Amino acid sequence: MQAENPKALQTTYDTADFSLQWRCNLNFMMRKKVLIVFAAAAAIPSIILHLTLLHFVGIFATFLGLTLGELAISAKRRSKGPRICTTTINEHGVHDLTPDGGNMYLWREITKIDSVSGDIYFHTRNSGLFVPLTAFADVQKREEFFRTAVGLWQTYRNPYIPLAGTNASKTPSESGIAVSNKVAREIAKEKQLSDLLAEDEAVWEALEQEHKKQKENQNNS
């Protein structure tokens, strides 16, 4: 049964750590779908040029190595100085607010939520979000966040289940034409997402002001 007031949780943390950034990138890179894409990319020239299996493996390893190298450079760059991130989960979905901007995924876009060595991963078909173990004060907070995320995902991943606070008709006669209901749900979803992003902008501005104050204090000290 759907909860009337779904629980929302938020955690703010610093990801300016190379090992953390690398761990995140490596986990997403080692997904089966990603490896299949690299294998397909390596197979095309191998088939066209009638290359051997050894050549195929070499091309595959080259593509993978170049991508991992680029990710390592990116992780090194991001590990310089504070990198404050805020992750929020609520009935809408999961949202990351980082110095690079915001990433929002609705629950119906999430294909899997898993935990690896205490880190939490929100997977989508092509990307995802990562919340490290260090984002939480203790194991209990981390477990609460993980359980809540899984619960919200299981509740709201069906796009035909209305969000809390929306008026959902109980019978076809009350709801009218199914297509109209779908359009109404999409409009309500877009409005809720717009409101959420507006709230995030306010949070980001507050964090930016806090960063400026911290820098001023460091300069004055």
Secondary structure, DSSP 4 states (H G I P E B T S, - for coil): ---SS---EEEEEE---HHHHHHHHHHHHTSHHHHHHHHHHHHHHHHHTT--HHHHHHHHHHHHHHHHHHHHHHHHHHTSS--EEEEEESSSEEEEEETTEEEEEEGGG--EEEEETTEEEEE-SS-EEEE-GGGSSSHHHHHHHHHHHHHHHHHH-STTSPPTTS---SSHHHH--HHHHHHHHHHHHHHHHHHHHHHHHHHHHHHHHHHHHHHHHHHH-
